């Protein structure tokens, strides 16, 4: 099963702290994110940051800017991630893929 949502971060430093999608317990396994942000610049921030898991404040080992025509696919139940502060309006279409649970 899948579930999709269209998210808008309004800018002004909006962010989403470190997490596993679904807390790692609701059956979500994979997440796909398609970004729709034409003209995105580094100073806009808003990157999806993949984090080391050792600590809540884990170090970022990869930052993906939300530029238009970018598609991400990752194991969101195992990959700690966050959204860095966004200083411009940021749009993303996210689809969660759930494991088949008997």
Phi, psi and omega in degrees: 000156179229163174214133181239152174211151176250118185252144175232118171266126189282002186086200179065022179091009178304139184210174174221121186292174182302134181195163164255137180299132182070014182068009182076008186234353185263010178095353176293134180241315183238148174232134173246132178232125174248126181264145182230058185235085179294141176072020180296135181239154182308324182290349176285341180067217174071014181292149168278123182252126175269131191242151169296146185271349189303327183217157178307321179267037184310149182286139178286126176252350176202132177238126182246112179292147183276051182285148178307147178070020174259132177235126178248147173219123182208159176284095187282348175276347181240347185253108175293132183209165178207167173253122178292158179309132181254129183251013175213158179300132188232127181245140177212136171259118184245135174236129177260136177250125183262147174288150175285118182250125179271000000 
